[in-house]
């Protein structure tokens, strides 16, 4: 009798815990506006269409924003000609996803379906020329790319399906392509510190960001958790950007988080839709652009992007 009573009490207690868990309202979250956002600045819709937008990049010479567009496997690079109007700059890109302004002022692009890293010259009606930076048919789907001041090019190759063969690679200035990070289940966005001495990588499975010290040969040292915000939001980390002071702008987990170079949260920029990526641009370098599901937004800042230093 005692044994049965004990079991019954445990079952009742467990049921009560379940009821309490399901009846609790989500924890209210309040996060400050990052101090790098201009006073009284509001999100401005720049473009809208039925597509998933990614890979924003600002051309400082042509003074235009470019971004990638996905409608299933119909992938394009669009140019924002004016607010509400965009033109096709490159069609059938084979999945160009993340982009980056190279040290030479070109567009670097991670090509998911073609399994290449590409480089395009900015032309008025399309690329002025096209260069294959790296290629390997055994890669999963190159996702994002960046370059350090010394010329090394880093890119992620996530294994979204099985989480077994994900990696981060570097193509060094001597032409070698090296696999340098294999301890992340799904590496996604990548960017380097302004001095090139730290590599930041977001993980879409662990839902956080890691940092790795870079070495002279392009490889990296042991990584550590750089940023894991205090939020219950679990939408995946994606692309990222950096400002002139070295602060990181990290898309995912509820919007775009701003983190100091030490990994301290400076606040959250909430975005109505899922935000895939972010970059600095504008004629003065103080406009932050966001690519999202069906929308592209801008926000005025009081700091410049790292490329405008």
FENHU-V801613 format. One record per residue. SS is DSSP state (@ for helix, = for strand, . for the rest). PSI is psi as a letter, one per 40 degrees, with the letter a starting at -180 (999 if undefined). OMEGA is omega as a letter, one per 40 degrees, with the letter a starting at -180 (NA if undefined). Layout:
BEGIN
[[SS | PSI | OMEGA] [SS | PSI | OMEGA]]
END
This chain:
BEGIN
[[. | d | i] [@ | d | a] [@ | d | a] [@ | d | i] [@ | d | i] [@ | d | i] [@ | d | a] [@ | d | i] [@ | d | i] [@ | d | i] [@ | d | i] [@ | d | a] [@ | d | i] [@ | d | i] [@ | d | i] [@ | d | i] [@ | d | i] [@ | d | i] [@ | d | i] [@ | d | a] [@ | d | a] [@ | d | a] [@ | e | a] [. | h | i] [. | i | i] [. | i | a] [. | h | i] [. | h | a] [. | h | i] [. | h | i] [. | h | a] [. | i | i] [. | h | a] [. | i | a] [. | e | i] [. | e | i] [= | h | i] [. | i | a] [. | h | i] [. | e | i] [. | i | i] [. | i | i] [. | h | i] [= | h | i] [= | h | a] [= | d | a] [= | i | i] [= | h | i] [= | i | i] [= | g | a] [= | i | i] [= | h | a] [= | i | a] [= | a | i] [= | f | i] [= | i | i] [= | h | i] [= | h | i] [= | h | a] [. | e | i] [. | d | i] [. | e | i] [. | f | i] [= | i | i] [= | h | i] [= | i | i] [= | i | a] [= | i | a] [= | h | i] [= | h | i] [= | g | a] [. | b | i] [. | e | i] [= | h | a] [= | h | a] [= | i | i] [= | h | a] [= | i | i] [= | h | i] [= | h | a] [= | d | i] [= | i | a] [. | h | i] [. | e | a] [= | h | i] [= | i | i] [= | i | i] [= | h | i] [= | d | i] [= | h | a] [. | i | i] [. | g | a] [. | e | a] [. | f | i] [. | f | i] [= | h | a] [= | c | i] [= | i | i] [= | i | i] [= | i | i] [= | h | a] [. | i | i] [. | d | a] [. | e | i] [. | f | i] [. | i | i] [= | h | i] [= | i | a] [= | h | i] [= | h | a] [= | h | a] [. | d | a] [. | d | i] [. | e | i] [. | f | i] [= | i | i] [= | h | a] [= | i | i] [= | h | a] [= | h | i] [. | i | a] [. | h | i] [. | i | a] [. | d | a] [. | e | a] [. | a | a] [. | h | i] [. | d | i] [. | i | a] [= | h | i] [= | h | i] [= | h | a] [= | d | a] [= | i | i] [= | i | i] [. | h | a] [. | e | a] [. | e | i] [. | i | i] [. | c | i] [. | g | i] [= | h | a] [= | d | a] [= | i | a] [= | i | i] [= | i | i] [= | i | i] [. | i | a] [. | d | a] [. | e | i] [. | e | i] [. | i | a] [= | h | a] [= | i | i] [= | i | a] [= | i | i] [= | g | a] [. | i | i] [. | g | a] [. | d | a] [. | d | a] [. | e | i] [. | f | a] [. | d | a] [. | e | i] [. | i | i] [= | i | i] [= | h | a] [= | i | i] [= | h | i] [= | h | a] [. | i | a] [. | e | i] [. | e | i] [. | e | a] [. | i | i] [= | h | a] [= | h | i] [= | h | a] [= | d | i] [= | h | i] [. | e | a] [. | e | i] [. | h | a] [. | d | a] [. | g | i] [= | h | a] [= | c | a] [= | i | i] [= | i | i] [= | i | a] [= | i | i] [. | i | a] [. | d | i] [. | e | i] [. | e | a] [. | e | i] [= | h | i] [= | h | i] [= | h | a] [= | h | i] [= | i | i] [= | h | a] [. | e | i] [. | d | i] [. | e | i] [. | f | i] [= | a | a] [= | i | i] [= | i | i] [= | i | a] [= | h | i] [= | h | i] [= | i | i] [. | i | a] [. | d | a] [. | e | i] [. | e | i] [. | i | a] [= | i | i] [= | a | a] [= | h | a] [= | i | i] [= | i | i] [= | h | a] [= | d | a] [= | h | i] [. | g | a] [. | i | i] [. | g | a] [. | i | i] [. | e | i] [. | h | a] [. | e | i] [. | i | a] [. | h | i] [. | i | a] [. | b | a] [. | i | a] [= | i | i] [= | i | a] [= | i | i] [= | i | a] [. | d | i] [. | e | i] [. | e | i] [. | i | a] [= | i | i] [= | h | a] [= | h | i] [= | h | a] [. | i | i] [. | f | i] [. | e | a] [= | b | i] [= | h | i] [= | i | i] [= | h | a] [= | i | i] [. | i | i] [. | e | i] [. | e | i] [. | e | i] [. | h | i] [= | h | i] [= | e | i] [= | a | a] [= | h | i] [= | h | a] [= | h | a] [. | h | a] [. | d | i] [. | i | i] [. | h | a] [= | h | a] [= | d | a] [= | i | a] [= | i | i] [= | i | i] [= | i | i] [= | a | a] [. | i | a] [. | d | i] [. | e | i] [. | e | a] [. | f | i] [= | h | i] [= | h | i] [= | i | a] [= | h | i] [= | h | a] [= | a | i] [= | h | i] [= | e | a] [= | i | i] [= | h | a] [= | i | i] [= | i | i] [= | h | i] [= | h | a] [= | i | i] [. | e | i] [. | i | i] [. | i | i] [= | i | a] [@ | d | a] [@ | e | a] [@ | e | a] [. | 999 | NA]]
END
